């Protein structure tokens, strides 16, 4: 039981009990959920039985309406499934201890229902599943034989009686009403009477066929009576009563299952509440015991500490009870009080020493403060001189930068001028070449003009000859008289044309002479211009060479200026660093002066606090 002496072990016990309680509740909840699930499945199975019964009734109705044995087969298959469902329900009811009487009663009713249905099927087989089968087939054969015989003898009277007889048969087959059997009997008496009076080739055979038809019809009526002429008669009525019993029986089974479900739910709820209350009570009692013990010990320790604090008596100790955590805490507090008692004794002796040391420290700090103030004054003077040097260097740097910029600008302008001179030289050379080519072209043109003049002289000779021919033609036309008048007109027009041609040639020749003269003058002037342009090209080349030389000198000056500015900037930065260092020294010296003052003030305060601490430490009893 030593394990439960500590609060930790007790709390672990409480936690363990709580966990076990939750596990028990969880397991119980799982068990109850499983039971509820199984009961729900049981109820579902019972409901499915109702659906299966409805499926059986559907198969029954299909067979009765269509008279097809495939629906009997479906009925049998669904009935087997229903028996399997009943077996499962019976097993589950046995597992839950539910009375099986109602289920057995339902099984008995369903067996009776299956037997009734099979009986109806057998009766229907005897009656006939189609018009050519069973009693109905025999009836049709008999009536067809009689009708064939009557038709053979062409006896329309008996044929009419036969139609009335068959009408009664069809009415009964369609409506299943015995009044139509009476009509059939009346029609039968009529045809029997007429059969006695009428002449037939084989009257005995006709009577035999009629007797067979009568016998088959009555057998068919008896068959339908066995099945039931309505849903409340015969085998149908009995089957209907049986199936109605299944509804009540199934309802009783469902009520039984619902009753068990409610009972199980009530039991589970009661057990769940009981277990919860018991476990909660156990945990509550343990919690109360543990908390009461902890509270009592904490209160005792608190009162003891309060008493030591009020009396300032560190020689007293806390009472130690038991071996739990609070007892260990009291033991640790007693050790702490003992250590605190030792510390306070040491503090009392050290406070006196601190007082004398703080006085000496205050005196020394005042002397250091004076020395720091003198160094601050010297550093201030050096800082001012450094600032003046920096300002001078900065002005020189600005001037050097302006000179550098101006040199760079002049260098740029020289580069532009050099580029323009190069372009001008190229343009001059191009112009000289063009002027030379143009002069050559004009000389060629002048030569071509001379050739044109030669051509014009040839044309002028042709025009003179044409004029002479025109005169000769006019003379000949005059000699011819009236017959040469038309030719005279033509000769006159040719003469006029020749005169205009000569006149035009003279104008062209004058114009060409002027062009040749102007072309010669232009060619000469262009040759002179070409010479002047060549001289200008040589001058431009010389100017370009001089500009290139000047540009090189300016570039060298710009590099020297750039180097000078860089050196000035480097010197300025170095001096600025020196000024910064001096400023930092000045700041540090100022801070030292303040620190010395603070040290002096702290020393005074320390002396005062030491005296106050000594006074307070004397209050404690050690």
C-alpha positions as CSV (number, residue, x, y, z in Angstrom):
1,X,0.0,0.0,0.0
2,X,3.1,2.3,0.0
3,X,2.3,3.1,-3.6
4,X,-0.8,5.0,-2.6
5,X,0.9,7.3,-0.1
6,X,1.6,9.9,-2.8
7,X,-0.9,12.2,-4.5
8,X,0.5,11.1,-7.9
9,X,-0.4,7.5,-7.2
10,X,-3.9,8.5,-6.1
11,X,-4.5,10.6,-9.1
12,X,-3.2,7.8,-11.3
13,X,-5.7,5.5,-9.6
14,X,-8.5,8.0,-10.3
15,X,-7.4,8.3,-13.9
16,X,-7.3,4.5,-14.2
17,X,-10.7,4.1,-12.7
18,X,-12.1,6.8,-15.0
19,X,-10.6,5.1,-18.1
20,X,-11.9,1.7,-17.0
21,X,-15.3,3.3,-16.5
22,X,-15.3,4.8,-20.0
23,X,-14.2,1.4,-21.4
24,X,-17.0,-0.4,-19.6
25,X,-19.5,2.2,-20.8
26,X,-18.0,1.8,-24.3
27,X,-18.2,-1.9,-24.3
28,X,-21.8,-1.8,-23.0
29,X,-22.7,0.7,-25.6
30,X,-21.1,-1.5,-28.3
31,X,-23.0,-4.6,-27.0
32,X,-26.3,-2.7,-26.8
33,X,-25.7,-1.3,-30.3
34,X,-25.1,-4.8,-31.6
35,X,-28.3,-6.1,-30.0
36,X,-30.2,-3.2,-31.5
37,X,-28.7,-3.9,-34.9
38,X,-29.7,-7.5,-34.7
39,X,-33.2,-6.6,-33.6
40,X,-33.5,-4.2,-36.4
41,X,-32.4,-6.9,-38.8
42,X,-34.9,-9.2,-37.3
43,X,-37.7,-6.7,-37.9
44,X,-36.4,-6.2,-41.4
45,X,-36.6,-9.9,-42.0
46,X,-40.2,-10.0,-40.7
47,X,-41.1,-7.1,-43.0
48,X,-39.5,-9.0,-45.9
49,X,-41.8,-12.0,-45.1
50,X,-44.7,-9.7,-45.8
51,X,-43.2,-8.7,-49.1
52,X,-42.6,-12.4,-50.0
53,X,-46.3,-13.2,-49.2
54,X,-47.3,-10.4,-51.5
55,X,-45.1,-11.9,-54.2
56,X,-46.9,-15.3,-53.6
57,X,-50.2,-13.6,-54.0
58,X,-49.0,-11.9,-57.2
59,X,-48.0,-15.3,-58.6
60,X,-51.4,-16.7,-57.5
61,X,-53.3,-13.9,-59.3
62,X,-51.1,-14.3,-62.4
63,X,-51.9,-18.0,-62.6
64,X,-55.7,-17.5,-62.1
65,X,-55.8,-14.8,-64.7
66,X,-53.5,-16.4,-67.3
67,X,-53.9,-20.2,-66.5
68,X,-50.2,-20.8,-67.1
69,X,-48.1,-23.3,-65.1
70,X,-45.0,-21.1,-65.2
71,X,-46.6,-19.0,-62.5
72,X,-47.0,-22.1,-60.4
73,X,-43.3,-22.7,-60.8
74,X,-42.6,-19.0,-59.7
75,X,-44.9,-19.6,-56.8
76,X,-43.0,-22.7,-55.7
77,X,-39.6,-20.9,-56.0
78,X,-40.8,-17.8,-54.0
79,X,-42.4,-20.2,-51.4
80,X,-39.0,-21.8,-50.9
81,X,-37.4,-18.4,-50.4
82,X,-40.2,-17.6,-47.9
83,X,-39.5,-20.8,-46.0
84,X,-35.8,-19.8,-45.8
85,X,-36.7,-16.4,-44.4
86,X,-39.0,-18.1,-41.8
87,X,-36.1,-20.3,-40.8
88,X,-33.8,-17.3,-40.3
89,X,-36.5,-15.4,-38.3
90,X,-37.1,-18.5,-36.2
91,X,-33.4,-18.8,-35.4
92,X,-33.1,-15.2,-34.4
93,X,-36.2,-15.4,-32.3
94,X,-34.7,-18.4,-30.5
95,X,-31.5,-16.4,-29.9
96,X,-33.4,-13.6,-28.3
97,X,-35.6,-16.0,-26.3
98,X,-38.9,-14.9,-28.0
99,X,-41.9,-17.2,-28.0
100,X,-42.1,-19.1,-31.4
101,X,-45.8,-19.9,-31.2
102,X,-46.8,-17.0,-33.4
103,X,-44.1,-17.7,-36.0
104,X,-45.1,-21.4,-36.0
105,X,-48.7,-20.4,-36.5
106,X,-47.7,-18.2,-39.4
107,X,-45.7,-21.1,-40.9
108,X,-48.8,-23.4,-40.6
109,X,-51.0,-20.8,-42.2
110,X,-48.6,-20.4,-45.1
111,X,-48.3,-24.1,-45.6
112,X,-52.1,-24.3,-45.7
113,X,-52.1,-21.4,-48.3
114,X,-49.6,-23.3,-50.4
115,X,-51.6,-26.5,-50.2
116,X,-54.8,-24.6,-51.2
117,X,-53.0,-23.0,-54.2
118,X,-51.7,-26.4,-55.4
119,X,-55.2,-27.9,-55.0
120,X,-56.6,-25.1,-57.2
121,X,-53.8,-25.8,-59.8
122,X,-54.6,-29.5,-59.9
123,X,-58.4,-28.8,-60.3
124,X,-57.5,-26.3,-63.1
125,X,-55.4,-28.9,-64.7
126,X,-58.4,-31.3,-64.7
127,X,-60.6,-28.6,-66.1
128,X,-57.9,-27.7,-68.7
129,X,-55.1,-25.2,-69.0
130,X,-56.2,-24.4,-72.6
131,X,-59.2,-25.0,-74.8
132,X,-57.8,-28.3,-76.1
133,X,-56.9,-29.8,-72.7
134,X,-58.9,-31.5,-69.8
135,X,-62.6,-31.3,-69.4
136,X,-62.8,-28.2,-71.6
137,X,-61.0,-30.0,-74.4
138,X,-63.3,-33.1,-74.1
139,X,-66.3,-30.7,-74.2
140,X,-65.1,-29.0,-77.3
141,X,-64.5,-32.4,-79.1
142,X,-68.0,-33.6,-78.2
143,X,-69.7,-30.4,-79.5
144,X,-67.6,-30.2,-82.6
145,X,-68.5,-33.8,-83.5
146,X,-72.2,-33.0,-83.0
147,X,-72.0,-29.8,-85.0
148,X,-70.1,-31.6,-87.9
149,X,-72.9,-34.3,-88.0
150,X,-75.6,-31.6,-88.1
151,X,-73.8,-29.7,-90.7
152,X,-73.4,-32.8,-92.8
153,X,-77.2,-33.3,-92.8
154,X,-77.9,-29.6,-93.4
155,X,-80.3,-29.5,-90.5
156,X,-80.6,-25.8,-89.8
157,X,-83.1,-26.2,-87.1
158,X,-81.0,-28.4,-85.0
159,X,-78.0,-26.3,-85.8
160,X,-79.9,-23.3,-84.4
161,X,-80.8,-25.2,-81.3
162,X,-77.1,-26.1,-81.0
163,X,-76.1,-22.5,-81.2
164,X,-78.5,-21.6,-78.3
165,X,-77.1,-24.5,-76.3
166,X,-73.5,-23.3,-76.8
167,X,-74.5,-19.8,-75.9
168,X,-75.6,-21.0,-72.5
169,X,-72.2,-22.8,-72.2
170,X,-70.2,-19.7,-73.1
171,X,-72.3,-17.5,-70.8
172,X,-71.5,-19.8,-67.9
173,X,-67.8,-20.0,-68.9
174,X,-67.5,-16.2,-69.0
175,X,-69.6,-15.3,-65.9
176,X,-69.4,-18.4,-63.7
177,X,-73.1,-18.1,-62.8
178,X,-75.3,-21.2,-62.2
179,X,-78.3,-19.4,-63.8
180,X,-76.7,-20.0,-67.2
181,X,-76.6,-23.8,-66.3
182,X,-80.5,-23.5,-66.1
183,X,-80.5,-21.9,-69.5
184,X,-78.3,-24.6,-70.8
185,X,-80.7,-27.3,-69.4
186,X,-83.6,-25.6,-71.1
187,X,-81.8,-25.4,-74.4
188,X,-80.8,-29.0,-74.0
189,X,-84.4,-30.1,-73.6
190,X,-85.3,-28.2,-76.7
191,X,-82.6,-29.8,-78.9
192,X,-83.5,-33.3,-77.5
193,X,-87.1,-32.8,-78.4
194,X,-86.2,-31.6,-81.9
195,X,-83.8,-34.4,-82.3
196,X,-86.6,-36.9,-81.9
197,X,-88.7,-35.2,-84.6
198,X,-86.0,-34.4,-87.1
199,X,-84.6,-36.9,-89.7
200,X,-80.9,-37.4,-89.5
201,X,-78.6,-39.8,-91.3
202,X,-77.4,-41.2,-88.0
203,X,-79.7,-40.1,-85.2
204,X,-78.2,-42.6,-82.7
205,X,-74.7,-41.2,-83.2
206,X,-76.1,-37.7,-82.8
207,X,-77.8,-38.7,-79.5
208,X,-74.5,-40.2,-78.3
209,X,-72.5,-37.0,-79.2
210,X,-75.2,-34.9,-77.4
211,X,-75.1,-37.1,-74.3
212,X,-71.3,-36.8,-74.2
213,X,-71.5,-33.0,-74.6
214,X,-74.0,-32.9,-71.7
215,X,-71.9,-35.1,-69.5
216,X,-68.7,-33.0,-70.2
217,X,-70.5,-29.7,-69.6
218,X,-71.8,-30.9,-66.2
219,X,-68.3,-32.2,-65.3
220,X,-66.9,-28.8,-66.2
221,X,-69.5,-27.1,-64.0
222,X,-68.6,-29.4,-61.1
223,X,-64.9,-28.5,-61.7
224,X,-65.6,-24.8,-61.5
225,X,-67.7,-25.3,-58.4
226,X,-64.7,-27.0,-56.8
227,X,-62.5,-24.1,-57.6
228,X,-65.1,-21.6,-56.7
229,X,-67.6,-19.7,-58.9
230,X,-66.5,-16.6,-56.9
231,X,-63.6,-15.6,-54.7
232,X,-65.6,-16.5,-51.6
233,X,-66.6,-20.0,-52.7
234,X,-64.9,-23.4,-53.2
235,X,-61.2,-23.7,-53.1
236,X,-60.7,-20.0,-53.9
237,X,-62.8,-19.0,-50.8
238,X,-60.9,-21.4,-48.6
239,X,-57.6,-20.0,-49.9
240,X,-58.8,-16.5,-49.5
241,X,-59.7,-17.2,-45.8
242,X,-56.2,-18.7,-45.3
243,X,-54.3,-15.8,-46.9
244,X,-56.3,-13.3,-44.8
245,X,-55.2,-15.2,-41.7
246,X,-51.6,-14.6,-42.7
247,X,-52.1,-10.8,-42.4
248,X,-53.2,-11.1,-38.8
249,X,-50.6,-13.7,-38.0
250,X,-47.8,-11.6,-39.5
251,X,-49.1,-8.5,-37.6
252,X,-48.9,-10.5,-34.4
253,X,-45.3,-11.5,-35.1
254,X,-44.3,-7.9,-35.9
255,X,-46.0,-6.7,-32.6
256,X,-44.1,-9.4,-30.8
257,X,-40.8,-8.3,-32.3
258,X,-41.6,-4.6,-31.6
259,X,-42.4,-5.5,-28.0
260,X,-39.1,-7.3,-27.6
261,X,-37.3,-4.3,-29.1
262,X,-38.9,-1.9,-26.7
263,X,-38.2,-4.2,-23.8
264,X,-34.5,-4.5,-24.8
265,X,-34.2,-0.8,-25.2
266,X,-35.7,-0.2,-21.8
267,X,-33.3,-2.8,-20.2
268,X,-30.3,-1.3,-22.0
269,X,-31.3,2.2,-20.9
270,X,-31.7,1.1,-17.3
271,X,-28.4,-0.8,-17.2
272,X,-26.6,2.1,-18.9
273,X,-27.9,4.6,-16.3
274,X,-27.1,2.2,-13.4
275,X,-23.5,1.6,-14.6
276,X,-23.0,5.3,-15.2
277,X,-24.3,6.3,-11.7
278,X,-22.2,3.6,-10.0
279,X,-19.0,4.6,-11.8
280,X,-19.7,8.3,-11.3
281,X,-20.2,7.7,-7.6
282,X,-16.9,5.8,-7.3
283,X,-14.9,8.5,-9.1
284,X,-16.7,11.3,-7.1
285,X,-15.8,9.7,-3.7
286,X,-12.2,9.2,-4.7
287,X,-12.0,12.8,-6.0
288,X,-13.5,14.1,-2.7
289,X,-11.0,12.1,-0.6
290,X,-8.0,13.2,-2.6
291,X,-9.0,16.9,-2.8
292,X,-9.8,17.1,0.9
293,X,-6.4,15.7,1.9
294,X,-4.6,18.0,-0.5
295,X,-6.5,21.1,0.7
296,X,-5.9,20.3,4.4
297,X,-2.1,20.0,3.9
298,X,-1.9,23.1,1.7
299,X,-3.8,25.1,4.4
300,X,-1.4,23.9,7.1
301,X,1.7,24.8,5.0
302,X,0.1,28.2,4.1
303,X,-0.5,29.1,7.8
304,X,3.1,28.1,8.8
305,X,4.6,30.2,6.0
306,X,2.4,33.2,6.9
307,X,3.5,32.9,10.6
308,X,7.2,32.9,9.6
309,X,6.7,35.8,7.3
310,X,4.9,38.0,9.9
311,X,7.5,37.3,12.6
312,X,10.5,37.3,10.2
313,X,11.9,34.4,12.1
314,X,13.8,32.1,9.8
315,X,14.8,29.8,12.6
316,X,11.3,28.2,12.7
317,X,10.5,25.2,10.5
318,X,7.4,23.6,8.9
319,X,5.8,20.5,10.4
320,X,6.3,17.4,8.1
321,X,3.5,14.8,8.0
322,X,3.4,11.7,5.8
323,X,5.5,10.9,2.7
324,X,3.4,12.6,0.0
325,X,4.3,15.4,-2.4
326,X,3.2,18.2,0.0
327,X,5.3,16.7,2.8
328,X,8.3,16.7,0.4
329,X,7.4,20.4,-0.4
330,X,7.4,21.2,3.3
331,X,10.8,19.6,3.6
332,X,12.2,21.5,0.7
333,X,10.8,24.8,2.1
334,X,12.6,24.1,5.4
335,X,15.8,23.6,3.5
336,X,15.2,26.8,1.6
337,X,14.6,28.7,4.9
338,X,17.9,27.3,6.2
339,X,19.7,28.4,3.1
340,X,18.0,31.8,3.2
341,X,19.1,32.2,6.9
342,X,22.7,31.5,5.8
343,X,22.5,34.0,2.9
344,X,21.0,36.8,5.1
345,X,23.9,36.3,7.6
346,X,26.4,36.6,4.8
347,X,24.5,39.6,3.4
348,X,24.7,41.4,6.7
349,X,28.5,41.1,6.7
350,X,28.9,42.0,3.1
351,X,26.7,45.1,3.2
352,X,29.2,46.8,5.5
353,X,32.1,46.1,3.1
354,X,30.0,47.3,0.1
355,X,29.4,50.7,1.9
356,X,33.1,51.5,2.2
357,X,33.9,50.3,-1.4
358,X,31.1,52.4,-2.9
359,X,32.5,55.5,-1.2
360,X,36.0,54.9,-2.7
361,X,34.4,54.2,-6.1
362,X,32.5,57.5,-6.0
363,X,35.7,59.5,-5.3
364,X,37.7,57.7,-8.1
365,X,34.9,58.2,-10.6
366,X,34.8,62.0,-10.0
367,X,38.6,62.2,-10.9
368,X,38.1,60.1,-14.0
369,X,35.2,62.4,-15.1
370,X,37.4,65.5,-15.0
371,X,40.1,63.8,-17.2
372,X,37.4,62.7,-19.7
373,X,36.0,66.2,-20.0
374,X,39.5,67.5,-20.9
375,X,39.9,64.9,-23.6
376,X,36.5,65.8,-25.0
377,X,37.6,69.4,-25.4
378,X,40.7,68.4,-27.3
379,X,38.8,66.0,-29.6
380,X,36.2,68.8,-30.4
381,X,39.0,71.1,-31.6
382,X,40.4,68.3,-33.9
383,X,37.0,67.6,-35.2
384,X,36.5,71.2,-36.3
385,X,39.8,71.3,-38.1
386,X,39.0,68.0,-39.8
387,X,35.6,69.4,-40.9
388,X,37.3,72.5,-42.5
389,X,39.8,70.2,-44.4
390,X,36.9,68.1,-45.7
391,X,35.0,71.2,-46.9
392,X,38.1,72.4,-48.8
393,X,38.6,69.0,-50.4
394,X,34.9,68.8,-51.3
395,X,35.1,72.2,-53.1
396,X,38.2,71.0,-55.0
397,X,36.4,67.8,-55.9
398,X,33.4,69.7,-57.3
399,X,35.6,71.9,-59.4
400,X,37.5,68.9,-60.7
401,X,34.3,67.2,-61.5
402,X,33.0,70.3,-63.4
403,X,36.3,70.4,-65.4
404,X,36.0,66.8,-66.2
405,X,32.5,67.2,-67.4
406,X,33.4,70.2,-69.6
407,X,36.4,68.2,-71.1
408,X,34.1,65.2,-71.7
409,X,31.6,67.5,-73.3
410,X,34.3,69.1,-75.6
411,X,35.5,65.6,-76.4
412,X,32.0,64.6,-77.4
413,X,31.6,67.8,-79.6
414,X,35.0,67.0,-81.3
415,X,33.7,63.5,-81.9
416,X,30.6,64.8,-83.5
417,X,32.6,67.4,-85.6
418,X,34.9,64.6,-86.7
419,X,32.0,62.5,-87.8
420,X,30.4,65.4,-89.6
421,X,33.8,66.2,-91.4
422,X,34.1,62.6,-92.4
423,X,30.5,62.7,-93.8
424,X,31.3,66.0,-95.6
425,X,34.4,64.6,-97.1
426,X,32.6,61.5,-98.4
427,X,29.8,63.8,-99.8
428,X,32.4,66.0,-101.5
429,X,34.1,63.0,-103.1
430,X,30.7,61.7,-104.2
431,X,29.8,65.1,-105.7
432,X,33.1,65.3,-107.6
433,X,32.5,61.9,-109.1
434,X,28.9,62.8,-110.0
435,X,30.0,66.1,-111.6
436,X,32.7,64.2,-113.7
437,X,30.1,61.6,-114.8
438,X,27.6,64.4,-115.7
439,X,30.3,66.3,-117.7
440,X,31.0,63.1,-119.6
441,X,27.3,62.5,-120.2
442,X,26.9,66.1,-121.5
443,X,29.8,65.6,-123.9
444,X,28.3,62.5,-125.2
445,X,25.0,64.4,-125.6
446,X,26.8,67.1,-127.6
447,X,28.2,64.4,-129.9
448,X,24.8,62.9,-130.3
449,X,23.4,66.4,-131.2
450,X,26.0,66.6,-134.0
451,X,24.7,63.3,-135.4
452,X,21.2,64.6,-135.1
453,X,22.2,67.7,-137.2
454,X,23.6,65.5,-139.8
455,X,20.3,63.6,-139.9
456,X,18.4,66.9,-140.2
457,X,20.6,68.0,-143.2
458,X,19.7,64.7,-144.9
459,X,16.0,65.4,-144.2
460,X,16.4,68.9,-145.5
461,X,17.8,67.6,-148.8
462,X,14.9,65.2,-149.1
463,X,12.5,68.1,-148.5
464,X,14.2,70.2,-151.3
465,X,13.9,67.4,-153.7
466,X,10.3,66.8,-152.7
467,X,9.6,70.5,-153.4
468,X,11.2,70.2,-156.8
469,X,9.1,67.1,-157.5
470,X,6.0,69.0,-156.4
471,X,6.9,71.9,-158.9
472,X,7.4,69.4,-161.7
473,X,4.1,67.7,-160.9
474,X,2.3,71.0,-160.9
475,X,3.8,71.8,-164.3
476,X,2.8,68.4,-165.6
477,X,-0.7,68.9,-164.2
478,X,-1.0,72.3,-166.0
479,X,-0.1,70.6,-169.2
480,X,-2.7,68.0,-168.7
481,X,-5.5,70.5,-168.3
482,X,-8.7,69.4,-166.9
483,X,-7.5,65.8,-166.5
484,X,-4.5,66.9,-164.3
485,X,-6.4,69.2,-162.0
486,X,-6.6,66.6,-159.2
487,X,-3.0,65.7,-159.6
488,X,-2.2,69.5,-159.4
489,X,-4.0,69.7,-156.1
490,X,-2.0,66.8,-154.7
491,X,1.2,68.3,-156.0
492,X,0.4,71.6,-154.4
493,X,-0.2,69.9,-151.0
494,X,3.1,68.0,-151.3
495,X,4.8,71.3,-152.0
496,X,3.2,72.9,-149.0
497,X,4.3,69.9,-146.9
498,X,7.8,70.2,-148.1
499,X,7.9,73.9,-147.3
500,X,6.6,73.2,-143.8
501,X,9.2,70.5,-143.4
502,X,12.0,72.8,-144.4
503,X,10.7,75.5,-142.0
504,X,10.5,73.0,-139.1
505,X,14.0,71.6,-139.9
506,X,15.3,75.2,-139.7
507,X,13.7,75.7,-136.3
508,X,15.0,72.3,-135.1
509,X,18.5,73.1,-136.3
510,X,18.4,76.5,-134.5
511,X,17.3,74.8,-131.3
512,X,19.9,72.1,-131.5
513,X,22.6,74.7,-132.1
514,X,21.5,76.5,-128.9
515,X,21.5,73.1,-127.0
516,X,24.9,72.2,-128.2
517,X,26.3,75.6,-127.2
518,X,24.6,75.4,-123.8
519,X,25.8,71.8,-123.4
520,X,29.4,72.8,-124.1
521,X,29.2,75.7,-121.6
522,X,27.7,73.4,-118.9
523,X,30.3,70.7,-119.6
524,X,33.1,73.2,-119.1
525,X,31.5,74.6,-116.0
526,X,31.1,71.1,-114.6
527,X,34.8,70.3,-115.2
528,X,35.7,73.5,-113.3
529,X,33.4,72.5,-110.4
530,X,34.9,69.1,-110.3
531,X,38.3,70.6,-109.8
532,X,37.1,72.9,-107.0
533,X,35.3,69.9,-105.3
534,X,38.5,67.9,-105.4
535,X,40.3,70.8,-103.7
536,X,37.6,70.9,-101.0
537,X,38.0,67.2,-100.5
538,X,41.7,67.6,-99.8
539,X,41.0,70.5,-97.4
540,X,38.3,68.3,-95.6
541,X,40.8,65.5,-95.2
542,X,43.4,67.8,-93.6
543,X,40.7,69.2,-91.2
544,X,39.7,65.7,-90.3
545,X,43.3,64.7,-89.4
546,X,43.7,67.8,-87.3
547,X,40.4,67.1,-85.4
548,X,41.6,63.6,-84.7
549,X,44.8,64.9,-83.3
550,X,42.9,67.4,-81.1
551,X,40.5,64.7,-80.0
552,X,43.4,62.5,-78.8
553,X,44.8,65.4,-76.8
554,X,41.4,66.2,-75.2
555,X,41.0,62.5,-74.4
556,X,44.3,62.4,-72.6
557,X,43.3,65.6,-70.7
558,X,40.0,63.9,-69.7
559,X,41.8,60.8,-68.4
560,X,44.2,63.0,-66.3
561,X,41.2,65.0,-65.0
562,X,39.3,61.8,-64.2
563,X,42.4,60.4,-62.3
564,X,42.7,63.7,-60.4
565,X,39.0,63.6,-59.4
566,X,39.4,60.0,-58.3
567,X,42.4,60.8,-56.1
568,X,40.6,63.8,-54.6
569,X,37.6,61.6,-53.8
570,X,39.8,58.9,-52.3
571,X,41.6,61.6,-50.1
572,X,38.2,63.0,-49.2
573,X,36.9,59.6,-48.1
574,X,40.0,58.9,-46.1
575,X,39.8,62.3,-44.3
576,X,36.0,61.7,-43.8
577,X,36.8,58.3,-42.2
578,X,39.3,60.0,-39.9
579,X,36.7,62.6,-39.1
580,X,34.2,59.8,-38.4
581,X,36.7,58.0,-36.1
582,X,37.4,61.3,-34.3
583,X,33.7,61.9,-34.0
584,X,33.2,58.3,-32.6
585,X,36.1,58.9,-30.1
586,X,34.4,62.2,-29.1
587,X,31.0,60.4,-28.7
588,X,32.7,57.6,-26.7
589,X,34.4,60.2,-24.5
590,X,31.1,61.9,-24.0
591,X,29.5,58.6,-23.1
592,X,32.4,57.8,-20.8
593,X,31.9,61.2,-19.0
594,X,28.3,60.4,-18.6
595,X,29.0,56.9,-17.5
596,X,31.5,58.2,-15.0
597,X,28.8,60.5,-13.7
598,X,26.4,57.6,-13.6
599,X,29.0,55.5,-11.8
600,X,29.4,58.2,-9.2
601,X,25.7,58.6,-8.8
602,X,25.3,54.8,-8.6
603,X,28.0,54.6,-6.0
604,X,26.2,57.1,-3.9
605,X,22.9,55.2,-4.4
606,X,24.7,51.9,-3.7
607,X,26.0,53.4,-0.4
608,X,22.5,54.5,0.5
609,X,21.0,51.2,-0.5
610,X,23.6,49.3,1.4
611,X,22.8,51.2,4.6
612,X,19.1,50.6,4.0
613,X,19.7,46.8,3.3
614,X,21.7,46.6,6.5
615,X,18.9,48.1,8.4
616,X,16.3,45.6,6.9
617,X,18.6,42.6,7.4
618,X,18.8,43.4,11.1
619,X,15.1,42.8,11.3
620,X,15.4,39.0,10.6
621,X,16.2,36.7,13.4
622,X,18.9,34.2,12.5
